[in-house]
Amino acid sequence: MGIAVALLALMAVGLAIFMSYSQTTADKQDIRDYLERKGASNIIVHWDWPISSRNNHFYTIEYTDSRGVRCKTECVGTGGKIHWSEPPEA
């Protein structure tokens, strides 16, 4: 019985890690797509995992805007939607 419970717990942790990774991968692509449509390049998206929660993933983004200026901003991904504290002017 103890091994079965431990195995189920391990599977639950593995599933949670997989789901979080999948969400951050999708969020990062959405962020890149948004900035590229605005003319940005050299986009680096960093997931701030220590301050993220189960439903909210926090990101720090660096990019070069369409004028060639290096910029830095932050946003939150929540279930497939990106929320910008200040929408980037790329």
C-alpha atoms as an extended CHARMM CRD file, in Angstrom:
* protein
*
        90  EXT
         1         1  MET       CA              0.0000000000        0.0000000000        0.0000000000  PROA      1               0.0000000000
         2         2  GLY       CA              2.7930000000        2.4620000000        0.8930000000  PROA      2               0.0000000000
         3         3  ILE       CA              4.5920000000        1.9410000000       -2.4200000000  PROA      3               0.0000000000
         4         4  ALA       CA              1.3740000000        2.5490000000       -4.3660000000  PROA      4               0.0000000000
         5         5  VAL       CA              0.7520000000        5.8300000000       -2.5350000000  PROA      5               0.0000000000
         6         6  ALA       CA              4.3540000000        6.9380000000       -3.0910000000  PROA      6               0.0000000000
         7         7  LEU       CA              4.0930000000        6.0500000000       -6.7810000000  PROA      7               0.0000000000
         8         8  LEU       CA              0.8340000000        8.0080000000       -7.1420000000  PROA      8               0.0000000000
         9         9  ALA       CA              2.3930000000       11.0050000000       -5.3850000000  PROA      9               0.0000000000
        10        10  LEU       CA              5.4200000000       10.8380000000       -7.6810000000  PROA      10              0.0000000000
        11        11  MET       CA              3.1550000000       10.6530000000      -10.7330000000  PROA      11              0.0000000000
        12        12  ALA       CA              1.1780000000       13.6780000000       -9.5090000000  PROA      12              0.0000000000
        13        13  VAL       CA              4.3810000000       15.6920000000       -9.0590000000  PROA      13              0.0000000000
        14        14  GLY       CA              5.5640000000       14.6450000000      -12.5220000000  PROA      14              0.0000000000
        15        15  LEU       CA              2.2550000000       15.6760000000      -14.0640000000  PROA      15              0.0000000000
        16        16  ALA       CA              2.3710000000       19.0650000000      -12.3140000000  PROA      16              0.0000000000
        17        17  ILE       CA              5.9090000000       19.6820000000      -13.5910000000  PROA      17              0.0000000000
        18        18  PHE       CA              4.9070000000       18.6880000000      -17.1310000000  PROA      18              0.0000000000
        19        19  MET       CA              1.8430000000       20.9480000000      -17.0950000000  PROA      19              0.0000000000
        20        20  SER       CA              3.8460000000       23.8990000000      -15.7740000000  PROA      20              0.0000000000
        21        21  TYR       CA              6.5540000000       23.3700000000      -18.4080000000  PROA      21              0.0000000000
        22        22  SER       CA              3.9330000000       23.1370000000      -21.1590000000  PROA      22              0.0000000000
        23        23  GLN       CA              2.2900000000       26.3680000000      -20.0180000000  PROA      23              0.0000000000
        24        24  THR       CA              5.5620000000       28.2900000000      -19.8100000000  PROA      24              0.0000000000
        25        25  THR       CA              6.5650000000       27.0510000000      -23.2740000000  PROA      25              0.0000000000
        26        26  ALA       CA              3.2520000000       28.2860000000      -24.7180000000  PROA      26              0.0000000000
        27        27  ASP       CA              3.4900000000       31.5990000000      -22.8260000000  PROA      27              0.0000000000
        28        28  LYS       CA              7.0290000000       32.2210000000      -24.0730000000  PROA      28              0.0000000000
        29        29  GLN       CA              5.9270000000       31.6490000000      -27.6710000000  PROA      29              0.0000000000
        30        30  ASP       CA              2.9340000000       33.9880000000      -27.2310000000  PROA      30              0.0000000000
        31        31  ILE       CA              5.2500000000       36.6790000000      -25.8180000000  PROA      31              0.0000000000
        32        32  ARG       CA              7.7040000000       36.2840000000      -28.7130000000  PROA      32              0.0000000000
        33        33  ASP       CA              4.8910000000       36.3570000000      -31.2940000000  PROA      33              0.0000000000
        34        34  TYR       CA              3.4210000000       39.5350000000      -29.7720000000  PROA      34              0.0000000000
        35        35  LEU       CA              6.7580000000       41.3600000000      -29.7230000000  PROA      35              0.0000000000
        36        36  GLU       CA              7.7390000000       40.2150000000      -33.2210000000  PROA      36              0.0000000000
        37        37  ARG       CA              4.4430000000       41.5900000000      -34.5740000000  PROA      37              0.0000000000
        38        38  LYS       CA              5.4730000000       44.9210000000      -33.0520000000  PROA      38              0.0000000000
        39        39  GLY       CA              8.8490000000       44.7910000000      -34.8100000000  PROA      39              0.0000000000
        40        40  ALA       CA             10.9880000000       43.6120000000      -31.8900000000  PROA      40              0.0000000000
        41        41  SER       CA             14.0100000000       41.3510000000      -32.2810000000  PROA      41              0.0000000000
        42        42  ASN       CA             16.6370000000       39.6320000000      -30.1050000000  PROA      42              0.0000000000
        43        43  ILE       CA             13.8870000000       38.5580000000      -27.6940000000  PROA      43              0.0000000000
        44        44  ILE       CA             14.8760000000       36.8050000000      -24.4740000000  PROA      44              0.0000000000
        45        45  VAL       CA             12.0680000000       35.5230000000      -22.2410000000  PROA      45              0.0000000000
        46        46  HSD       CA             13.0060000000       34.4030000000      -18.7240000000  PROA      46              0.0000000000
        47        47  TRP       CA             10.5170000000       32.5470000000      -16.5300000000  PROA      47              0.0000000000
        48        48  ASP       CA             10.7810000000       33.8370000000      -12.9580000000  PROA      48              0.0000000000
        49        49  TRP       CA              9.8720000000       30.4760000000      -11.4220000000  PROA      49              0.0000000000
        50        50  PRO       CA             10.5780000000       31.3280000000       -7.7580000000  PROA      50              0.0000000000
        51        51  ILE       CA              7.7700000000       33.9230000000       -7.7270000000  PROA      51              0.0000000000
        52        52  SER       CA              5.3910000000       32.0150000000       -9.9950000000  PROA      52              0.0000000000
        53        53  SER       CA              2.3970000000       30.1340000000       -8.7010000000  PROA      53              0.0000000000
        54        54  ARG       CA              0.3010000000       27.2840000000      -10.0140000000  PROA      54              0.0000000000
        55        55  ASN       CA             -1.8840000000       29.5450000000      -12.1660000000  PROA      55              0.0000000000
        56        56  ASN       CA              0.3510000000       32.5820000000      -12.7060000000  PROA      56              0.0000000000
        57        57  HSD       CA              3.7270000000       32.4730000000      -14.4000000000  PROA      57              0.0000000000
        58        58  PHE       CA              5.8620000000       35.6010000000      -14.1540000000  PROA      58              0.0000000000
        59        59  TYR       CA              8.2990000000       36.5190000000      -16.9330000000  PROA      59              0.0000000000
        60        60  THR       CA             11.0730000000       39.0460000000      -17.4370000000  PROA      60              0.0000000000
        61        61  ILE       CA             11.5740000000       39.9430000000      -21.0900000000  PROA      61              0.0000000000
        62        62  GLU       CA             14.4650000000       41.6740000000      -22.8310000000  PROA      62              0.0000000000
        63        63  TYR       CA             14.2440000000       42.6790000000      -26.4740000000  PROA      63              0.0000000000
        64        64  THR       CA             15.4540000000       45.1670000000      -29.0550000000  PROA      64              0.0000000000
        65        65  ASP       CA             12.6540000000       47.4410000000      -30.2270000000  PROA      65              0.0000000000
        66        66  SER       CA             12.0980000000       48.5680000000      -33.8180000000  PROA      66              0.0000000000
        67        67  ARG       CA             14.3020000000       51.6480000000      -33.2100000000  PROA      67              0.0000000000
        68        68  GLY       CA             17.2400000000       49.5100000000      -32.0680000000  PROA      68              0.0000000000
        69        69  VAL       CA             16.8450000000       50.3310000000      -28.3570000000  PROA      69              0.0000000000
        70        70  ARG       CA             17.3490000000       47.5000000000      -25.8540000000  PROA      70              0.0000000000
        71        71  CYS       CA             14.2980000000       47.2270000000      -23.5730000000  PROA      71              0.0000000000
        72        72  LYS       CA             13.2530000000       45.2350000000      -20.5280000000  PROA      72              0.0000000000
        73        73  THR       CA              9.7210000000       44.5560000000      -19.2840000000  PROA      73              0.0000000000
        74        74  GLU       CA              7.6820000000       42.0710000000      -17.2580000000  PROA      74              0.0000000000
        75        75  CYS       CA              4.4160000000       40.2100000000      -17.7200000000  PROA      75              0.0000000000
        76        76  VAL       CA              2.2780000000       37.4450000000      -16.2450000000  PROA      76              0.0000000000
        77        77  GLY       CA              0.9430000000       34.4290000000      -18.0870000000  PROA      77              0.0000000000
        78        78  THR       CA             -2.3680000000       33.0810000000      -16.7720000000  PROA      78              0.0000000000
        79        79  GLY       CA             -3.7520000000       30.0590000000      -18.5130000000  PROA      79              0.0000000000
        80        80  GLY       CA             -2.8950000000       31.0400000000      -22.0670000000  PROA      80              0.0000000000
        81        81  LYS       CA             -3.3200000000       34.8100000000      -21.6750000000  PROA      81              0.0000000000
        82        82  ILE       CA             -0.4870000000       37.3020000000      -21.2790000000  PROA      82              0.0000000000
        83        83  HSD       CA             -1.0180000000       40.3000000000      -19.0120000000  PROA      83              0.0000000000
        84        84  TRP       CA              1.4490000000       43.1720000000      -19.3590000000  PROA      84              0.0000000000
        85        85  SER       CA              1.9880000000       45.5990000000      -16.4740000000  PROA      85              0.0000000000
        86        86  GLU       CA              2.9680000000       48.1300000000      -19.1490000000  PROA      86              0.0000000000
        87        87  PRO       CA              2.4250000000       46.9100000000      -22.7320000000  PROA      87              0.0000000000
        88        88  PRO       CA              5.7010000000       47.1400000000      -24.6250000000  PROA      88              0.0000000000
        89        89  GLU       CA              6.1280000000       49.7520000000      -27.3270000000  PROA      89              0.0000000000
        90        90  ALA       CA              8.2800000000       47.7460000000      -29.6870000000  PROA      90              0.0000000000
